[in-house]
Amino acid sequence: MVANLLLLLTAAIWGLGFVAQALGMDHLAPFMFNGLRFLIGALSLAPLLWFFAKRKKLLIGAPRSLMIASISAGCVLFIAASFQQVGLLYTTAANAGFITGLYIVLVPVFGLILKHQTGINTWLGCAIAVIGLFLLSVKDDMTIGFGDLLQLMGACFWAIHILIIDHFARKHSPILLSQLQFIFCGLLSIMVSLAIETTEIANIGLAWAALAYSGLISVGVGYTLQVVAQKNAHPAHVAIILSLETVFAAIGGIMILGETLDSKALMGCALMLAGMLVSQIPLRYFVKSWGQKPKLN
């Protein structure tokens, strides 16, 4: 029960992170905001790394493998985060949250390339989510909004990123790998920003609240809560609860940013969330539940 509550809090923190990212761009351009928030996030993980290192529970693995893992994960993270952050200039936090959440469905689908087994529930969930995406993002003239398209491209790279982490996390500490990939991603973002964006130092100070939430709370606190909660939670429960991040993104967008969703968009959001949930629950649980006879008192 406590683990599930911690996961729900994590989902809320990450969902509201979309609001902070949108607000941060009132003062900073996308790449500079990403660069700073990921470097702050890397710094926020230092106490957690020190804690595990002190208890000799920090798996480092082969240095060469760790470097390859960090660079590859950091580069894919940079691409995914860039699509997401730039996309927020052209779409709402609610849309960004739900479309990004499609990575939950895309991970097992992309996993087929690596010969991972995928159940029928994944394909059913994917079909439901695609219908929801159509209602949420496709306009009356059958075109998809530019911002939503960027979020969809980002979701593909978020899924690839998770598969990379899944591959290397068996060889290295997930927390150490996360910190190093945040550093690479942050540095790449700042390099791009220096090349194509103009940033005034004063604007960094104006965006401090959004940077603090995105870096310290979303990354530092959110990641720590996830690690702690997953020790005592069922993997299926973890995926389902964390998918509620999309709902909190929509709630934050409506309550804080004043965004609105029409009935078509709301139906699309509902179907996308349903698709995410269905993809995480094997159909045998439904069959088993339906096949049980009611108990007589």
JORARA-V46509 format. One record per run of one state. SS is the DSSP state (2 for helix, 1 for strand, 0 for the rest). FROM is the first residue (numbers start at 1). TO is the last residue. If there is no record, write none. Layout:
ss=SS from=FROM to=TO
ss=SS from=FROM to=TO
This chain:
ss=0 from=1 to=1
ss=2 from=2 to=24
ss=0 from=25 to=29
ss=2 from=30 to=44
ss=0 from=45 to=45
ss=2 from=46 to=54
ss=0 from=55 to=62
ss=2 from=63 to=87
ss=0 from=88 to=92
ss=2 from=93 to=100
ss=0 from=101 to=102
ss=2 from=103 to=114
ss=0 from=115 to=119
ss=2 from=120 to=137
ss=1 from=138 to=138
ss=0 from=139 to=143
ss=1 from=144 to=144
ss=0 from=145 to=145
ss=2 from=146 to=168
ss=0 from=169 to=173
ss=2 from=174 to=196
ss=0 from=197 to=200
ss=2 from=201 to=206
ss=0 from=207 to=207
ss=2 from=208 to=230
ss=0 from=231 to=234
ss=2 from=235 to=242
ss=0 from=243 to=244
ss=2 from=245 to=255
ss=0 from=256 to=262
ss=2 from=263 to=280
ss=0 from=281 to=282
ss=2 from=283 to=291
ss=0 from=292 to=297
